[in-house]
Amino acid sequence: MGTATNINRSNNFDFLRLLFASLVIVSHSYPLTGKPEIIGVLTNEQLSLGSLSVDCFFIMSGYLIMMSLQRSKSPQEYIWKRLLRLYPAYIVLLMLTMLFLPVLYQGNNIFHEKSYWSYFPNSFTLYKIQYEVKGIFENNPYPKAINGSLWSLSYEFTMYIALLFLYPLRKSKYIIYIVTGIFLISFYFTVNKVPFLGNTMKKVFLHPDQFYRLCTYFMAGSSFVFINFKKMNFLWVKWLLFFILLASLYLEIFKYVSPVILPLLILLVGTSSTQYINNIGKKIGDISYGVYIYAFIVQQTLMYYWGLGTLVLMVVSIMITYLLAYGSWHLIEKKMLTYKNMIK
């Protein structure tokens, strides 16, 4: 019971991560051009493409990181791999942002701005992300925000630490009950907006509403590691789950239904191997992380210089961001992963 099921190495996870990273760009294109997000309008604000995509990221992350925890030979190896995947590309992003901000600055001398010099150290912590520098993007339709997508990284890293505490029990038959219990508690806190430990979270710049929602999806993904999806991975099952989600939106009960149905659907699709999309990672690389962390500043820059319309912003920013993400993967992320076995 405590052992994770193995997944086919030829799967759809790379494609799904890239899809949802791209949908975040689509979602942000609305507020960044001063428009309401279309899915939010259509679903009576039950969800947006951005929130849905982040939820799906956390589902897949919970699933894959739990598998990594089970394979890790030591806590040090586990956390080293997490740091190696998260930080190298992120540090380069912050360095490039620091070099680029003077070009965007509307003022006399950005080097006299305290907020410029605090940008890198604050954002480096993950927990004190600095979204603004005085004189940057102040007249954009969505003013001042430099890289709004970075907010989720602290929550992601917190989930890594939470699983680390379960390392001694990773092979125990009881781990599924512990993870499922955490899922149920987070689910309850989310639905009922219980701000448990809220003041403590706010001291490290976490918001309890966001924390428990994302913890719910992450732990759902982690608990489903112990389910053999092969026994239920049929096309009709996936369509049934999809229509249940649509019906829950129509009935306005999505928040009650999605924490169980959405993880099942995403992981059934992710663990499948669909021709043409199952090897996208081998063809272009796993560029989804780069897409996620570069897109927002690319979009804000495009709006600063050209004030594009929503659809044009989507298309142009996706093309530019894909190029940056491709470079990030092949020049930084892929090379740094060669050091993943350095600590055991």
ROTILO-925843 format. One record per residue (C-alpha): x, y, z; chain; residue in three letters. Coordinates in Angstrom, 1 decimal. Each point is the difference from the previous one (the first is absolute). Layout:
BEGIN
NODE;c1;c2;c3;kette;rest
NODE;X;Y;Z;A;ALA
...
END
This chain:
BEGIN
NODE;c1;c2;c3;kette;rest
NODE;0.0;0.0;0.0;A;MET
NODE;2.9;2.4;0.8;A;GLY
NODE;1.7;-0.6;-3.3;A;THR
NODE;-0.6;2.3;-3.0;A;ALA
NODE;-1.1;-1.5;-3.3;A;THR
NODE;2.4;0.4;-2.9;A;ASN
NODE;-1.0;2.2;-3.0;A;ILE
NODE;0.9;-0.5;-3.6;A;ASN
NODE;3.0;2.2;-0.8;A;ARG
NODE;-1.8;0.8;-3.3;A;SER
NODE;-2.8;2.1;1.5;A;ASN
NODE;-1.9;3.2;-0.5;A;ASN
NODE;1.3;2.0;2.9;A;PHE
NODE;2.4;2.2;-1.9;A;ASP
NODE;-2.8;1.0;-2.4;A;PHE
NODE;-2.4;0.7;2.8;A;LEU
NODE;2.5;2.2;1.8;A;ARG
NODE;0.7;2.0;-3.2;A;LEU
NODE;-3.7;0.2;-0.7;A;LEU
NODE;-0.8;1.5;3.4;A;PHE
NODE;3.0;2.3;0.0;A;ALA
NODE;-1.3;1.3;-3.3;A;SER
NODE;-3.6;0.4;1.3;A;LEU
NODE;1.4;2.2;2.8;A;VAL
NODE;1.3;2.3;-2.8;A;ILE
NODE;-3.5;0.0;-1.6;A;VAL
NODE;-1.6;0.7;3.4;A;SER
NODE;2.3;2.9;0.9;A;HIS
NODE;-0.5;1.5;-3.5;A;SER
NODE;-3.4;1.3;1.2;A;TYR
NODE;0.9;1.9;3.2;A;PRO
NODE;3.2;1.2;-1.6;A;LEU
NODE;-2.0;1.7;-2.7;A;THR
NODE;-2.6;1.3;2.4;A;GLY
NODE;-2.6;-2.7;-0.8;A;LYS
NODE;-1.9;-2.5;2.2;A;PRO
NODE;1.2;-3.6;-0.4;A;GLU
NODE;-2.4;-1.7;-2.3;A;ILE
NODE;-0.3;-3.4;1.9;A;ILE
NODE;-0.5;1.9;3.2;A;GLY
NODE;-3.0;1.8;-1.6;A;VAL
NODE;-1.4;-3.2;-1.5;A;LEU
NODE;0.2;-1.9;3.2;A;THR
NODE;-1.3;2.7;2.3;A;ASN
NODE;3.5;0.4;1.5;A;GLU
NODE;0.1;-3.6;1.1;A;GLN
NODE;3.4;-0.4;-1.7;A;LEU
NODE;2.3;1.6;-2.5;A;SER
NODE;2.4;-1.5;-2.5;A;LEU
NODE;2.8;1.2;2.2;A;GLY
NODE;-1.3;-1.5;3.3;A;SER
NODE;-1.0;-3.3;-1.8;A;LEU
NODE;3.5;-0.2;-1.5;A;SER
NODE;1.8;0.6;3.3;A;VAL
NODE;-2.3;-2.6;1.7;A;ASP
NODE;1.0;-2.5;-2.7;A;CYS
NODE;3.6;0.8;0.5;A;PHE
NODE;-0.3;-0.8;3.6;A;PHE
NODE;-1.9;-3.3;-0.7;A;ILE
NODE;2.8;-1.2;-2.3;A;MET
NODE;2.7;1.3;2.3;A;SER
NODE;-1.5;-1.8;3.0;A;GLY
NODE;-0.1;-3.2;-2.0;A;TYR
NODE;3.5;0.2;-1.4;A;LEU
NODE;1.7;1.4;3.1;A;ILE
NODE;-1.5;-2.8;2.2;A;MET
NODE;1.5;-2.5;-2.5;A;MET
NODE;3.3;1.8;0.3;A;SER
NODE;-0.3;-0.2;3.8;A;LEU
NODE;-0.5;-3.7;-0.2;A;GLN
NODE;3.1;-0.5;-2.2;A;ARG
NODE;2.3;2.3;2.0;A;SER
NODE;2.7;-1.7;2.0;A;LYS
NODE;0.3;2.8;2.5;A;SER
NODE;-1.8;3.2;1.0;A;PRO
NODE;3.0;1.9;-1.3;A;GLN
NODE;-0.3;-1.6;-3.4;A;GLU
NODE;-3.7;0.9;-0.1;A;TYR
NODE;0.4;3.6;0.9;A;ILE
NODE;3.1;0.4;-2.3;A;TRP
NODE;-2.0;-1.1;-3.0;A;LYS
NODE;-2.8;2.4;0.9;A;ARG
NODE;2.4;2.9;0.3;A;LEU
NODE;1.8;-0.9;-3.2;A;LEU
NODE;-3.2;0.0;-1.9;A;ARG
NODE;-1.3;3.2;1.4;A;LEU
NODE;2.9;2.4;0.6;A;TYR
NODE;2.5;0.1;-2.8;A;PRO
NODE;-2.5;1.2;-2.7;A;ALA
NODE;-1.6;2.3;2.6;A;TYR
NODE;3.3;1.6;1.0;A;ILE
NODE;0.8;0.7;-3.7;A;VAL
NODE;-3.5;1.5;-0.5;A;LEU
NODE;0.6;2.4;2.9;A;LEU
NODE;3.4;1.0;-1.3;A;MET
NODE;-1.4;0.6;-3.5;A;LEU
NODE;-2.8;2.0;1.5;A;THR
NODE;2.4;2.2;2.0;A;MET
NODE;1.9;0.6;-3.3;A;LEU
NODE;-3.2;0.8;-1.9;A;PHE
NODE;-1.7;2.3;2.5;A;LEU
NODE;2.2;3.0;-0.7;A;PRO
NODE;-1.2;-0.1;-3.6;A;VAL
NODE;-3.6;0.2;1.1;A;LEU
NODE;0.5;2.6;2.7;A;TYR
NODE;-2.0;3.3;-0.2;A;GLN
NODE;2.1;2.4;2.1;A;GLY
NODE;3.4;1.5;0.4;A;ASN
NODE;2.2;-2.8;1.4;A;ASN
NODE;-1.3;-3.4;1.0;A;ILE
NODE;3.3;-0.7;1.9;A;PHE
NODE;-1.2;2.6;2.6;A;HIS
NODE;-3.2;-2.0;0.6;A;GLU
NODE;0.1;-2.1;3.1;A;LYS
NODE;-2.8;-2.2;-1.4;A;SER
NODE;2.3;-0.9;-2.9;A;TYR
NODE;2.8;-1.3;2.3;A;TRP
NODE;-2.5;-1.9;2.2;A;SER
NODE;-1.6;-1.8;-2.9;A;TYR
NODE;2.5;-2.8;-0.4;A;PHE
NODE;0.6;-0.9;3.7;A;PRO
NODE;-3.8;0.2;0.9;A;ASN
NODE;-1.0;-2.1;-3.0;A;SER
NODE;2.8;-2.5;0.5;A;PHE
NODE;-1.6;-1.1;3.3;A;THR
NODE;-3.1;-1.2;-1.9;A;LEU
NODE;-2.0;1.1;3.1;A;TYR
NODE;0.4;3.7;-0.3;A;LYS
NODE;-0.5;0.4;-3.8;A;ILE
NODE;0.3;3.7;-0.9;A;GLN
NODE;-2.5;0.8;-2.8;A;TYR
NODE;0.8;3.7;-0.5;A;GLU
NODE;2.9;2.3;-0.6;A;VAL
NODE;-0.7;3.7;0.0;A;LYS
NODE;-0.1;1.4;-3.5;A;GLY
NODE;-0.7;-3.3;-1.7;A;ILE
NODE;-3.3;-0.8;-1.9;A;PHE
NODE;-1.8;2.8;1.9;A;GLU
NODE;-2.2;1.0;-2.9;A;ASN
NODE;-0.8;-3.5;-1.3;A;ASN
NODE;-3.7;-1.1;0.0;A;PRO
NODE;1.0;-2.4;2.8;A;TYR
NODE;2.4;2.4;1.8;A;PRO
NODE;3.3;-0.6;1.8;A;LYS
NODE;0.1;-3.8;0.1;A;ALA
NODE;3.3;-1.3;-1.4;A;ILE
NODE;-0.6;-3.8;0.3;A;ASN
NODE;-3.3;-0.9;1.5;A;GLY
NODE;0.4;-3.7;-0.7;A;SER
NODE;2.7;-0.6;2.6;A;LEU
NODE;-2.5;0.0;2.9;A;TRP
NODE;-0.6;-3.7;-0.3;A;SER
NODE;3.7;-1.0;0.5;A;LEU
NODE;0.0;0.4;3.7;A;SER
NODE;-3.1;-2.2;0.3;A;TYR
NODE;1.6;-2.6;-2.2;A;GLU
NODE;3.2;0.0;2.1;A;PHE
NODE;-2.1;-0.2;3.2;A;THR
NODE;-1.6;-3.2;-1.3;A;MET
NODE;3.4;-1.5;-0.7;A;TYR
NODE;1.0;0.7;3.7;A;ILE
NODE;-3.4;-1.5;1.2;A;ALA
NODE;0.8;-3.3;-1.9;A;LEU
NODE;3.5;0.0;1.4;A;LEU
NODE;-1.4;-0.4;3.5;A;PHE
NODE;-1.6;-3.2;-1.2;A;LEU
NODE;3.3;-1.4;-1.2;A;TYR
NODE;0.4;-2.5;2.9;A;PRO
NODE;-3.4;-1.5;-0.9;A;LEU
NODE;0.4;0.0;-3.8;A;ARG
NODE;0.0;-3.8;-0.2;A;LYS
NODE;-2.6;-0.5;2.7;A;SER
NODE;-3.4;-1.3;-0.7;A;LYS
NODE;-1.4;2.8;2.1;A;TYR
NODE;1.3;2.9;-2.3;A;ILE
NODE;-3.0;-0.1;-2.2;A;ILE
NODE;-2.3;0.5;3.0;A;TYR
NODE;2.1;2.9;1.2;A;ILE
NODE;0.1;1.7;-3.4;A;VAL
NODE;-3.7;-0.6;-0.5;A;THR
NODE;-0.7;1.4;3.5;A;GLY
NODE;2.0;3.2;-0.9;A;ILE
NODE;-2.0;0.3;-3.2;A;PHE
NODE;-3.3;-0.3;1.8;A;LEU
NODE;0.9;2.6;2.6;A;ILE
NODE;1.2;2.4;-2.6;A;SER
NODE;-3.2;-0.6;-2.0;A;PHE
NODE;-2.1;0.8;3.0;A;TYR
NODE;2.0;3.1;0.8;A;PHE
NODE;-0.3;1.2;-3.6;A;THR
NODE;-3.7;-0.5;-0.3;A;VAL
NODE;-0.7;1.5;3.4;A;ASN
NODE;2.7;2.7;-0.3;A;LYS
NODE;1.5;-1.0;3.3;A;VAL
NODE;3.1;2.2;0.6;A;PRO
NODE;1.8;-2.6;2.1;A;PHE
NODE;3.5;1.3;0.8;A;LEU
NODE;-0.8;3.0;-2.2;A;GLY
NODE;2.1;2.5;2.0;A;ASN
NODE;3.0;-2.4;0.0;A;THR
NODE;-0.3;-0.4;-3.8;A;MET
NODE;-0.2;3.8;-0.5;A;LYS
NODE;3.3;0.4;1.8;A;LYS
NODE;1.6;-1.9;-2.9;A;VAL
NODE;-2.2;1.7;-2.6;A;PHE
NODE;-2.4;-2.9;-0.6;A;LEU
NODE;-3.7;0.5;-0.2;A;HIS
NODE;-2.1;-2.7;1.8;A;PRO
NODE;-2.7;-0.1;-2.7;A;ASP
NODE;2.6;-0.6;-2.8;A;GLN
NODE;2.0;-2.4;2.2;A;PHE
NODE;-2.8;-2.4;0.8;A;TYR
NODE;-1.4;0.1;-3.5;A;ARG
NODE;3.4;-0.9;-1.6;A;LEU
NODE;0.8;-2.5;2.8;A;CYS
NODE;-3.3;-1.7;-0.8;A;THR
NODE;0.9;-0.6;-3.6;A;TYR
NODE;3.7;-0.8;0.8;A;PHE
NODE;-1.0;-2.6;2.6;A;MET
NODE;-2.7;-1.4;-2.3;A;ALA
NODE;2.8;-0.6;-2.6;A;GLY
NODE;2.2;-1.5;2.7;A;SER
NODE;-2.7;-2.4;1.3;A;SER
NODE;-0.8;-1.2;-3.6;A;PHE
NODE;3.5;-1.3;-0.3;A;VAL
NODE;-1.1;-3.1;1.7;A;PHE
NODE;-2.8;-0.7;-2.5;A;ILE
NODE;0.5;-2.2;-3.0;A;ASN
NODE;-1.5;2.2;-2.8;A;PHE
NODE;0.4;-2.8;-2.6;A;LYS
NODE;-3.1;-1.6;1.4;A;LYS
NODE;-2.2;3.0;-0.7;A;MET
NODE;1.9;1.8;-2.8;A;ASN
NODE;-2.7;-0.2;-2.7;A;PHE
NODE;-1.1;2.8;-2.3;A;LEU
NODE;-3.6;-0.2;1.2;A;TRP
NODE;1.2;0.5;3.6;A;VAL
NODE;1.9;3.2;-0.9;A;LYS
NODE;-3.0;1.4;-2.0;A;TRP
NODE;-2.3;-0.9;3.0;A;LEU
NODE;2.3;1.9;2.4;A;LEU
NODE;0.1;2.9;-2.4;A;PHE
NODE;-3.7;0.3;-0.3;A;PHE
NODE;-0.4;-0.3;3.8;A;ILE
NODE;2.3;3.1;0.3;A;LEU
NODE;-2.1;1.8;-2.6;A;LEU
NODE;-3.2;-0.9;1.8;A;ALA
NODE;1.5;1.2;3.3;A;SER
NODE;0.7;3.4;-1.6;A;LEU
NODE;-3.6;0.2;-1.3;A;TYR
NODE;-1.3;-0.9;3.5;A;LEU
NODE;2.5;2.3;1.6;A;GLU
NODE;1.4;-2.7;2.2;A;ILE
NODE;3.5;-0.2;-1.7;A;PHE
NODE;1.9;0.8;3.2;A;LYS
NODE;-1.5;-3.1;1.7;A;TYR
NODE;0.5;-2.3;-2.9;A;VAL
NODE;3.3;1.0;-1.6;A;SER
NODE;2.4;-1.0;2.8;A;PRO
NODE;-0.8;-3.7;-0.7;A;VAL
NODE;-1.2;-0.1;-3.7;A;ILE
NODE;2.6;2.4;-1.4;A;LEU
NODE;3.1;-1.9;1.4;A;PRO
NODE;-1.5;-3.3;-1.3;A;LEU
NODE;-0.5;1.5;-3.5;A;LEU
NODE;3.4;1.7;-0.1;A;ILE
NODE;1.9;-3.1;1.2;A;LEU
NODE;-1.9;-2.4;-2.3;A;LEU
NODE;1.0;2.2;-2.9;A;VAL
NODE;3.5;0.6;1.3;A;GLY
NODE;0.8;-3.7;0.5;A;THR
NODE;-1.3;-0.9;-3.4;A;SER
NODE;2.3;0.0;-3.0;A;SER
NODE;-1.7;1.8;-3.0;A;THR
NODE;1.7;-0.1;-3.4;A;GLN
NODE;1.6;3.2;-1.2;A;TYR
NODE;-0.2;1.8;3.4;A;ILE
NODE;1.7;-2.7;2.2;A;ASN
NODE;3.5;0.9;-1.1;A;ASN
NODE;-0.3;3.8;-0.2;A;ILE
NODE;2.6;0.3;2.8;A;GLY
NODE;2.5;-2.0;-2.0;A;LYS
NODE;-0.6;2.1;-3.1;A;LYS
NODE;0.3;3.5;1.5;A;ILE
NODE;0.8;-0.6;3.7;A;GLY
NODE;-2.0;0.5;3.1;A;ASP
NODE;-0.5;3.8;-0.5;A;ILE
NODE;-3.1;0.4;2.2;A;SER
NODE;1.8;1.5;3.0;A;TYR
NODE;1.7;2.5;-2.1;A;GLY
NODE;-3.2;0.9;-1.7;A;VAL
NODE;-1.6;0.5;3.4;A;TYR
NODE;2.7;2.3;1.5;A;ILE
NODE;0.7;2.1;-3.1;A;TYR
NODE;-3.4;0.6;-1.4;A;ALA
NODE;-1.3;2.8;2.2;A;PHE
NODE;2.9;2.4;-0.4;A;ILE
NODE;0.0;-0.7;-3.7;A;VAL
NODE;-3.7;0.9;-0.1;A;GLN
NODE;0.4;3.1;2.1;A;GLN
NODE;2.9;1.2;-2.2;A;THR
NODE;-2.0;-0.5;-3.2;A;LEU
NODE;-2.8;2.1;1.6;A;MET
NODE;2.5;2.7;1.1;A;TYR
NODE;1.3;0.5;-3.5;A;TYR
NODE;-2.9;-0.8;-2.3;A;TRP
NODE;-3.2;-0.3;2.0;A;GLY
NODE;-1.2;-3.0;-1.9;A;LEU
NODE;-3.5;-1.4;-0.1;A;GLY
NODE;-0.9;-3.1;2.0;A;THR
NODE;0.2;-2.6;-2.8;A;LEU
NODE;3.2;1.5;-1.6;A;VAL
NODE;1.6;0.1;3.5;A;LEU
NODE;-0.8;-3.7;0.5;A;MET
NODE;1.6;-1.1;-3.3;A;VAL
NODE;3.1;2.2;0.0;A;VAL
NODE;0.8;-0.6;3.7;A;SER
NODE;-0.4;-3.8;-0.4;A;ILE
NODE;2.5;0.1;-2.9;A;MET
NODE;2.6;2.1;1.8;A;ILE
NODE;-0.4;-1.9;3.3;A;THR
NODE;0.4;-3.4;-1.7;A;TYR
NODE;3.3;1.2;-1.4;A;LEU
NODE;1.2;1.2;3.4;A;LEU
NODE;-1.2;-3.2;1.6;A;ALA
NODE;1.7;-2.1;-2.6;A;TYR
NODE;3.3;1.8;0.8;A;GLY
NODE;-0.6;-0.3;3.7;A;SER
NODE;-0.5;-3.8;-0.3;A;TRP
NODE;2.9;-0.8;-2.3;A;HIS
NODE;2.6;2.5;1.4;A;LEU
NODE;-0.9;-0.2;3.7;A;ILE
NODE;-2.5;-2.5;1.3;A;GLU
NODE;1.0;-3.0;-2.0;A;LYS
NODE;3.7;0.5;0.8;A;LYS
NODE;-0.6;0.5;3.7;A;MET
NODE;-2.0;-3.2;0.2;A;LEU
NODE;3.2;-1.9;-0.8;A;THR
NODE;1.0;0.8;3.6;A;TYR
NODE;-3.2;-1.6;1.5;A;LYS
NODE;1.9;-3.1;1.2;A;ASN
NODE;2.8;2.0;1.6;A;MET
NODE;-1.6;-0.3;3.5;A;ILE
NODE;-1.4;-3.3;1.2;A;LYS
END
